[in-house]
Amino acid sequence: MLRIKSFTFNPFQENTYVISDQEGHAAIIDPGNYENAENQQILTYIRENNLKPELLLNTHCHIDHVLGNDFIKRTFSIPLLIHDQEIPVLNSVKAYAPNYGFANYSHADPDGYLSEGKSIEIGHEHLEVLFVPGHAPGHVVFYHPESQQCIAGDTLFRESIGRTDLPGGDHDLLLEKIKSVLFKLPDQTVIHSGHGPSTTIAHEKAYNPFVGKNSRF
């Protein structure tokens, strides 16, 4: 059984996820924690539930999803994994973080790379890595087939999609990948997005104005 806990951090209201199996093996995905209170919130959850973090994963490397990378990596001595096409995206955060009010941002280098078709092991649970670029050039999502849940980053939101006007964004590519990759998942699949509430594949096929059956954009 995969347990998924979400936190909403930083001024971008980014969703950070801690996933764990029944024995407490855990991974942290897209840590947006920056302020000390946010750091303590995620630490308290991990300690109170006796979790053992083993991996740090980024769906992509925009600033709101990586603010806590260094803190998490140092605190738990765990490796950071990203897609290799996100290297320049991650490296650029150092230059622009102060302009967004994050003067104390601390960079963390990746320790390994994610690729499409790779399986990530969290204790006895397995996550499939799916490649869904468009919002960011190396954007991946993590799908758990047994529970039909997907940590989708900024690809698909409830009745919306990730923005594509940032460097490396590609609107047409994102639409195509949502339809050819995410919409191939079972309709009951729960999409845990990088911002806002969770949704399902069935709901987005029916109501999403960008990629749904009555899409108008």
Secondary structure as GFF3:
##gff-version 3
##sequence-region A 1 217
A	DSSP	beta_strand	3	9	.	.	.	ID=ss1
A	DSSP	beta_strand	14	20	.	.	.	ID=ss2
A	DSSP	beta_strand	25	29	.	.	.	ID=ss3
A	DSSP	alpha_helix	36	48	.	.	.	ID=ss4
A	DSSP	beta_strand	52	57	.	.	.	ID=ss5
A	DSSP	alpha_helix	63	66	.	.	.	ID=ss6
A	DSSP	alpha_helix	69	76	.	.	.	ID=ss7
A	DSSP	beta_strand	80	83	.	.	.	ID=ss8
A	DSSP	three_ten_helix	84	86	.	.	.	ID=ss9
A	DSSP	alpha_helix	87	96	.	.	.	ID=ss10
A	DSSP	three_ten_helix	97	100	.	.	.	ID=ss11
A	DSSP	beta_strand	112	114	.	.	.	ID=ss12
A	DSSP	beta_strand	119	122	.	.	.	ID=ss13
A	DSSP	beta_strand	125	131	.	.	.	ID=ss14
A	DSSP	beta_strand	140	144	.	.	.	ID=ss15
A	DSSP	beta_strand	149	153	.	.	.	ID=ss16
A	DSSP	beta_strand	156	157	.	.	.	ID=ss17
A	DSSP	beta_strand	160	161	.	.	.	ID=ss18
A	DSSP	alpha_helix	171	180	.	.	.	ID=ss19
A	DSSP	three_ten_helix	182	184	.	.	.	ID=ss20
A	DSSP	beta_strand	190	193	.	.	.	ID=ss21
A	DSSP	beta_strand	199	200	.	.	.	ID=ss22
A	DSSP	alpha_helix	201	207	.	.	.	ID=ss23
###
